[in-house]
Amino acid sequence: MKKNPTEKDKEDSLNVTSIEKEISLLINNINGLDEYRLPQRAYQIVRLSIRDLILRPGTTILEREMAEVLQMSRTPVREALVRLETEGMVRLVPRRGFIVKPIESEDLKQIYEIVETLDGLAVSLATEKVGEAEISELEGLIEQQEQALEQNNLKQWAILDDEFHHLIIDYAKNKRLRAVIDTHSDQLYRARLLTVDYRPLPFHSIVEHKAIIACMRAKDGNAASVLMQSHRNRARNEILGVVENQTQN
């Protein structure tokens, strides 16, 4: 006979159901997912679920349960999780499954040391290649960021912030540079989402974005690069402050 569920069982069931719903919504918003082979499809879904904090730090991912959610066998799910382990997003705990890794301050420092420099290079390269249409697209994102702040929608602001930086990297038109930055972008995005409610409202960020665009319009790649690195450095200090404080508490 099946035992009556305890209050904790009910709570866990509700949590699992909530995660399933969020993952289903995520899947519906991923373009071209059906074109991927199953391991790649599983990888993209789980990676984005971790990135978007659907699967938060410390969450246990069981192959069987994830396979049921994704409606596929355990083999492609395991391949995806092993790949994510090599990328530092999860770790395997014997007899427990895969655990979503926390964001560690030292790891974040090292990532920012790399990305600050590469983002500076990206905006310098982009400045040489953009026209008014590209500048206008960046300005449109800033306007949307301002609207998100007016509505106190910090998650939407973080999504738009990510789009702004990725668009500049696109404009740089350097595939190798893009590939290196992409290996770290998920961790940075996850850190922004995890800390955005504990940091000062990001009005400074919008001012800095506007200054970067002004340099790009003036075709001053060096100035744009310096501003971008300063912008990333300030954000790093804010985010690290929150992460270190959360670790201590």
C-alpha positions in Angstrom: 0.0 0.0 0.0 1.3 3.4 -0.9 2.0 5.5 2.2 0.2 8.8 2.7 2.6 11.6 1.6 4.3 13.6 4.3 4.4 17.4 4.2 8.0 17.3 2.9 6.9 14.8 0.2 4.2 17.3 -0.9 6.7 20.1 -0.9 9.2 18.2 -3.0 6.5 17.1 -5.4 5.4 20.7 -5.8 9.0 21.8 -6.5 9.5 19.1 -9.1 6.2 20.0 -10.8 7.3 23.7 -10.8 10.7 22.8 -12.4 9.0 20.6 -15.0 6.7 23.5 -16.0 9.6 26.0 -16.2 11.7 23.6 -18.3 8.7 23.0 -20.6 8.4 26.8 -21.1 12.1 27.0 -21.8 12.0 24.2 -24.4 9.2 26.1 -26.2 11.4 29.1 -26.5 14.5 27.4 -27.9 14.6 27.8 -31.7 15.6 24.8 -33.8 15.7 22.3 -31.0 14.3 19.5 -33.1 17.3 19.8 -35.4 19.7 18.6 -32.7 20.6 15.0 -32.0 19.3 13.8 -28.6 22.5 14.3 -26.6 22.9 17.9 -28.0 19.2 18.6 -27.3 19.5 17.4 -23.7 22.7 19.4 -23.3 21.1 22.6 -24.5 18.0 22.2 -22.3 19.9 21.3 -19.1 22.6 24.0 -19.7 20.0 26.7 -20.2 18.0 25.5 -17.2 21.2 25.9 -15.0 22.0 29.2 -16.7 18.5 30.6 -16.1 18.4 29.4 -12.5 15.6 27.0 -13.1 18.0 24.5 -11.7 19.6 26.5 -8.9 23.0 25.9 -7.3 22.9 22.8 -5.1 20.0 21.2 -7.0 20.4 17.4 -7.5 19.8 16.2 -11.1 18.9 12.6 -11.3 19.3 11.0 -14.8 16.1 9.1 -14.5 14.0 12.1 -13.5 15.5 14.4 -16.1 15.0 11.8 -18.8 11.3 11.7 -17.9 11.0 15.4 -18.1 12.8 15.6 -21.4 10.9 12.5 -22.7 14.1 10.7 -23.8 16.2 7.8 -22.6 18.8 8.2 -19.9 21.8 7.8 -22.3 21.6 11.2 -24.0 20.9 12.8 -20.6 24.0 11.3 -19.1 26.1 12.4 -22.0 24.8 15.9 -21.5 25.5 15.9 -17.8 29.0 14.5 -18.3 29.7 17.3 -20.8 28.4 19.9 -18.4 30.7 18.4 -15.7 33.7 19.0 -17.9 32.5 22.7 -18.3 32.2 23.1 -14.6 28.5 23.5 -14.4 27.7 20.3 -12.4 29.7 17.8 -10.4 29.0 14.1 -9.9 28.5 12.9 -6.4 28.6 9.1 -6.0 25.2 7.6 -5.1 23.5 11.0 -5.3 23.7 12.0 -8.9 24.8 15.3 -10.5 24.7 18.4 -8.4 24.5 21.9 -9.9 27.7 23.6 -8.8 27.6 26.8 -6.7 29.1 30.0 -8.1 32.5 30.3 -6.3 34.1 33.7 -5.9 37.6 32.6 -7.0 36.3 31.0 -10.1 34.3 34.1 -10.9 37.3 36.3 -10.4 39.3 34.3 -12.9 36.5 34.4 -15.5 36.1 38.1 -15.2 39.9 38.6 -15.6 39.5 36.9 -19.0 36.2 38.4 -20.1 37.1 42.0 -19.2 40.1 41.9 -21.6 38.2 40.0 -24.4 35.1 42.2 -24.2 37.4 45.2 -24.5 38.9 43.6 -27.7 35.4 42.7 -29.0 34.1 46.3 -28.7 37.2 47.7 -30.3 36.8 45.3 -33.3 33.1 46.0 -33.5 33.7 49.8 -33.5 35.6 49.4 -36.8 32.7 47.5 -38.4 29.4 48.8 -37.2 27.2 51.3 -39.0 24.2 53.3 -37.9 21.8 50.4 -38.1 23.9 48.4 -35.6 24.3 51.4 -33.3 20.5 51.9 -33.4 20.0 48.2 -32.4 22.2 48.6 -29.4 20.4 51.8 -28.4 17.1 50.0 -28.7 18.3 47.5 -26.2 19.3 50.3 -23.8 15.8 51.8 -24.1 14.3 48.4 -23.2 16.6 48.2 -20.2 15.4 51.5 -19.0 11.8 50.4 -19.3 12.6 47.2 -17.4 14.1 49.3 -14.6 11.0 51.5 -14.5 8.9 48.4 -14.1 11.4 47.0 -11.5 11.8 43.9 -13.6 15.4 43.1 -12.8 15.4 39.7 -14.5 14.3 41.3 -17.8 17.1 43.9 -17.3 19.6 41.1 -16.9 18.4 39.3 -20.0 18.7 42.5 -22.0 22.1 43.2 -20.5 23.3 39.8 -21.8 21.8 40.6 -25.2 23.7 43.9 -25.3 27.1 42.3 -24.7 26.4 39.4 -27.0 25.4 41.7 -29.8 28.7 43.6 -29.6 30.5 40.3 -29.8 28.5 39.5 -32.9 29.5 42.8 -34.4 33.2 42.0 -33.8 32.8 39.2 -36.4 35.6 37.1 -34.9 34.4 33.5 -34.5 37.4 32.4 -32.4 36.9 35.3 -30.0 33.2 34.5 -29.8 34.0 30.9 -29.0 36.3 31.8 -26.1 33.9 34.3 -24.6 31.0 31.8 -25.0 32.7 29.3 -22.8 32.4 31.7 -19.8 29.2 33.6 -20.6 26.8 31.2 -18.9 28.6 31.5 -15.6 28.6 35.3 -15.8 24.9 35.4 -16.7 24.0 33.0 -13.9 26.0 35.2 -11.5 24.2 38.3 -12.6 20.8 36.6 -12.2 21.7 35.2 -8.8 22.9 38.5 -7.4 20.8 41.1 -9.2 18.2 41.5 -6.3 21.1 42.1 -3.8 23.0 44.8 -5.8 22.3 48.5 -6.3 19.8 49.2 -9.1 21.9 49.1 -12.3 21.5 52.7 -13.4 25.3 53.0 -13.7 25.3 50.2 -16.1 22.9 52.0 -18.5 25.0 55.2 -18.3 28.1 53.1 -19.1 26.4 51.4 -22.0 25.4 54.8 -23.5 29.0 56.0 -23.1 30.3 52.9 -24.9 27.9 53.4 -27.8 28.9 57.1 -28.1 32.5 56.0 -28.5 31.5 53.4 -31.1 29.5 56.1 -33.1 32.6 58.3 -32.9 34.7 55.4 -34.3 37.0 55.6 -31.2 37.7 51.9 -30.6 40.4 52.5 -28.0 38.0 54.6 -25.8 35.2 52.1 -26.2 37.6 49.3 -25.1 38.7 51.2 -22.0 35.1 52.0 -21.1 34.0 48.4 -21.6 36.8 47.0 -19.4 35.9 49.6 -16.7 32.2 48.7 -17.0 33.0 44.9 -16.6 35.3 45.7 -13.7 32.7 47.6 -11.8 30.1 44.9 -12.3 32.6 42.3 -11.2 33.3 44.1 -7.9 29.5 44.4 -7.2 28.8 40.8 -8.0 31.8 39.4 -6.1 30.8 41.4 -3.1 27.4 39.7 -3.0 28.7 36.2 -3.7 31.3 36.5 -1.0 28.8 37.8 1.5 26.4 35.0 0.7 29.2 32.5 1.1 30.1 33.9 4.5 26.5 33.8 5.7 
